[in-house]
Amino acid sequence: MTSNATQQLSVLRQRIDNIDAALIYMLAERFRCTNEVGHLKAATHLPACDPAREAEQIQRLKKLAEDAGLDMAFTKAFFTFLVGEVVAKHKIIARQNQAK
Ligand SMILES: C=C(O[C@@H]1C=C(C(=O)O)C=C[C@H]1O)C(=O)O
């Protein structure tokens, strides 16, 4: 590898590290928010999962992904994985609430 290529790789990797840090902080903030929703749902006996809301979100993300030039299949798979984690946490919160 030339020293120019090494330098370019290093600059790109620094950008990637910055983006990863932002993603981690954004995800943590999203989970803080969804945990609040989980407590609200448990207290009001609402189901952990809301398929109608998820369908709306997917429609919105479709447009955002298109505008941002992000692959829709990836976007949907990532969203589905993320929401699956949130719903699992909501179920745990609901069980903890019932046990009180
Ligand atoms: C956070 C909620 O609970 C679930 C998780 C969602 C999410 O992570 O965006 C969306 C819908 C629900 O299935 C909600 O109902 O708003």
The ligand as a Gaussian input file, in Angstrom:
#p B3LYP/6-31G(d) Opt

LIG

0 1
 C      -42.219000       2.042000      20.838000
 C      -43.378000       1.420000      20.607000
 O      -43.527000       0.025000      20.757000
 C      -43.173000      -0.899000      19.724000
 C      -41.858000      -0.532000      19.156000
 C      -41.770000       0.367000      18.118000
 C      -40.475000       1.051000      17.800000
 O      -39.425000       0.600000      18.294000
 O      -40.499000       2.060000      17.064000
 C      -42.924000       0.649000      17.356000
 C      -44.113000       0.061000      17.620000
 C      -44.303000      -0.938000      18.698000
 O      -44.434000      -2.229000      18.140000
 C      -44.615000       2.153000      20.269000
 O      -45.707000       1.568000      20.308000
 O      -44.501000       3.359000      19.953000

